[in-house]
Amino acid sequence: MTLPTIIVVHPKEKRSKCSVEPLRGRDGFAFWKYPRVGEEPLDRYVRLGLGGPELSVDDADRGLLVLDGTWRLAGKMEEEFLNVPVRTLPAWETAYPRTSKLFDDPLGGLATIEAIFAAYSILRRDVSGLLDEYHWAEEFLKLNAERIATTAPSQTN
């Protein structure tokens, strides 16, 4: 049985602009509002982030912990979850329009829903419906068609 994907949402993240909001209530997803933590133990989880080994099919039996907030806020949230091993995604291209005039996004930075889609593709998990309500889904799928074909050739959004 696959562990649920835990999405930790920073309280300053606007729900109206949150790319993962449509996943609330969906089986296989748990939402925590930072700094509160839920009841799920994190001992069998990996955290999507920067600076760790690349996420691979070898992590398929692990749960995913995803921090949802601006890059600056997510960086602060990481301190709470340093005990969860980090996995970095290989290079995928974002379709999400970046607008910050104060901070540069890391190279290869993705919207949270894009990162979950990429991770699920790599882990060979079902991606059906993940991007259904994502405004930039079509562009994201076009930009990453080759990656999607090599990671999960039988899956579509």
SULZILIN-V716818 format. One record per residue. N is the residue number from 1. OMEGA is omega in degrees with one decimal (* if undefined). D_CENTER is the distance of its C-alpha to the mean C-alpha in Angstrom with 2 decimals. Layout:
N_OMEGA_D_CENTER + N_OMEGA_D_CENTER
This chain:
1_-179.6_19.78 + 2_176.5_16.00 + 3_178.7_14.71 + 4_172.3_12.63 + 5_-179.9_8.93 + 6_178.5_9.46 + 7_179.9_7.89 + 8_-174.2_10.26 + 9_175.6_11.37 + 10_-177.6_13.92 + 11_178.0_17.19 + 12_177.4_17.72 + 13_-179.6_14.73 + 14_-178.2_16.67 + 15_-179.2_15.85 + 16_179.4_17.60 + 17_-174.8_15.26 + 18_-176.0_11.95 + 19_-178.8_9.91 + 20_-179.3_8.65 + 21_179.2_12.26 + 22_179.8_13.48 + 23_178.6_11.61 + 24_179.5_13.90 + 25_179.4_16.60 + 26_176.8_15.13 + 27_176.4_15.96 + 28_179.5_13.45 + 29_174.8_11.40 + 30_180.0_12.68 + 31_173.0_12.40 + 32_175.8_13.98 + 33_-178.5_15.53 + 34_9.5_15.80 + 35_178.6_18.15 + 36_174.5_18.89 + 37_179.9_17.51 + 38_-175.7_17.82 + 39_-179.1_20.02 + 40_175.3_17.73 + 41_-174.8_18.74 + 42_-175.2_16.17 + 43_178.8_18.53 + 44_-176.8_16.84 + 45_166.4_13.23 + 46_-178.7_11.35 + 47_174.6_9.11 + 48_-179.1_6.58 + 49_-179.9_8.91 + 50_173.0_11.96 + 51_178.4_15.24 + 52_174.3_14.78 + 53_179.9_15.74 + 54_173.9_13.82 + 55_-179.4_11.67 + 56_178.7_14.23 + 57_176.0_15.74 + 58_179.0_17.50 + 59_-172.5_14.51 + 60_-179.4_14.66 + 61_-179.3_16.50 + 62_172.6_14.08 + 63_178.2_11.74 + 64_172.0_8.12 + 65_-175.5_7.97 + 66_179.0_5.22 + 67_-175.5_7.47 + 68_178.3_7.84 + 69_174.7_10.89 + 70_179.9_12.69 + 71_-179.7_12.65 + 72_-179.4_15.89 + 73_178.7_14.97 + 74_176.9_11.83 + 75_177.3_14.34 + 76_-179.7_16.73 + 77_-177.8_14.47 + 78_-177.5_13.95 + 79_-180.0_17.66 + 80_-172.1_17.33 + 81_-178.8_15.17 + 82_180.0_16.97 + 83_178.7_18.20 + 84_-177.4_14.89 + 85_-178.5_14.79 + 86_170.5_12.36 + 87_179.7_11.00 + 88_175.3_10.53 + 89_171.4_9.41 + 90_-175.3_12.64 + 91_169.6_13.57 + 92_-179.5_12.06 + 93_178.3_13.47 + 94_171.9_12.15 + 95_-177.0_14.29 + 96_179.9_13.49 + 97_179.9_16.77 + 98_-176.5_16.79 + 99_-176.8_19.62 + 100_176.2_19.79 + 101_-176.6_23.31 + 102_-173.4_23.01 + 103_173.5_20.16 + 104_174.5_19.01 + 105_176.9_15.37 + 106_175.9_14.76 + 107_-179.5_15.61 + 108_178.9_12.79 + 109_-178.0_10.53 + 110_167.7_8.11 + 111_-175.7_7.53 + 112_-179.9_4.44 + 113_176.6_5.55 + 114_179.8_6.38 + 115_178.3_3.67 + 116_177.5_3.36 + 117_179.5_6.94 + 118_-179.6_7.62 + 119_179.3_6.82 + 120_178.1_8.81 + 121_-179.7_11.31 + 122_-177.6_11.94 + 123_-180.0_12.39 + 124_176.1_14.59 + 125_-178.7_13.14 + 126_179.1_14.16 + 127_-177.5_12.22 + 128_175.1_15.13 + 129_-177.5_14.73 + 130_-174.8_10.98 + 131_-175.1_12.08 + 132_-176.8_15.47 + 133_179.3_15.36 + 134_-174.7_13.35 + 135_-175.8_16.25 + 136_-176.7_15.38 + 137_-176.8_14.41 + 138_179.6_17.69 + 139_178.8_17.51 + 140_179.7_14.02 + 141_177.1_15.44 + 142_-177.9_18.62 + 143_-173.1_17.28 + 144_-176.4_15.46 + 145_-178.9_18.07 + 146_178.1_19.38 + 147_-178.9_16.16 + 148_-179.8_15.47 + 149_-177.6_19.14 + 150_180.0_19.11 + 151_-176.0_16.09 + 152_-172.9_16.61 + 153_-177.3_19.90 + 154_-174.9_20.64 + 155_173.0_17.57 + 156_-178.8_17.17 + 157_*_15.14
